[in-house]
Amino acid sequence: MVHLFPGHRQERRRSKAGRPVLGPREKVTIRLDQGNCAHNASEEKIDKRSRIIRCSSAGFEEKDARGRQIFTEVVKIQRPDYFGS
């Protein structure tokens, strides 16, 4: 599962209006999560100008609300040049 974290809550309204969630030069956090702590996002960011997520693949552990260890992986992905319909 991939979670996107907009930098500002109002950006979510764009998807309801049929526009992309990301605007020009906006950054979000993306990660693959094997637990239920999506709100604990890492600091790895997507930079839309570079078309690449500015991070390397890295695995790390964190604890969920019940104190269980979960494994999270941050991945590097090529950003598409445009948002297709």
C-alpha positions in Angstrom: 0.0 0.0 0.0 1.3 3.4 -0.9 0.4 6.4 1.3 0.7 10.0 0.0 0.9 12.8 2.5 0.1 16.3 1.1 2.0 19.1 2.7 -1.2 20.9 3.4 -4.7 19.5 4.0 -6.4 21.8 1.5 -4.6 20.0 -1.3 -6.9 17.0 -0.8 -9.8 19.1 -2.3 -8.1 19.1 -5.7 -8.8 15.5 -6.2 -12.5 16.1 -5.6 -12.4 18.8 -8.3 -10.8 16.4 -10.8 -7.3 18.0 -10.6 -4.1 16.3 -9.5 -3.5 16.1 -5.8 0.0 17.6 -6.3 0.4 21.1 -7.7 3.6 22.6 -9.2 6.7 22.3 -7.0 4.7 20.7 -4.1 6.2 17.9 -2.1 4.7 14.9 -0.5 5.9 11.9 1.5 5.5 8.5 0.0 6.2 5.2 1.6 5.3 1.5 1.6 3.9 0.6 5.0 3.5 -2.9 6.4 1.7 -1.6 9.5 -1.1 0.7 10.4 0.9 3.9 11.2 0.5 5.9 8.1 0.4 9.1 10.1 4.0 8.5 11.1 5.5 9.5 7.8 9.2 9.6 7.2 10.9 12.8 6.0 11.7 11.5 2.6 10.1 13.8 0.0 9.1 13.8 -3.6 10.5 16.8 -5.4 8.2 17.4 -8.5 10.8 19.5 -10.3 13.4 16.7 -10.3 10.8 14.0 -11.3 12.4 11.6 -8.8 11.7 10.9 -5.1 14.7 12.3 -3.3 15.6 9.2 -1.3 17.2 5.9 -1.6 15.6 2.5 -0.8 15.9 2.1 2.9 14.2 -0.2 5.5 13.7 0.8 9.1 11.5 -0.2 12.0 9.1 1.9 14.1 6.5 1.1 16.7 2.7 1.2 16.2 0.2 2.5 18.8 0.3 -0.9 20.6 4.1 -1.0 20.8 4.5 -3.6 18.1 7.5 -3.3 15.7 6.6 -2.7 12.1 8.8 -2.5 9.1 8.6 0.4 6.7 10.4 0.7 3.3 10.9 4.0 1.5 11.4 3.5 -2.3 12.7 5.6 -5.2 10.2 5.9 -8.0 10.3 7.7 -11.4 7.6 10.4 -11.4 5.5 10.5 -14.7 5.9 13.5 -16.9 2.2 14.2 -16.9 -1.0 13.0 -15.1 -2.9 10.9 -17.6 -6.6 10.3 -17.4 
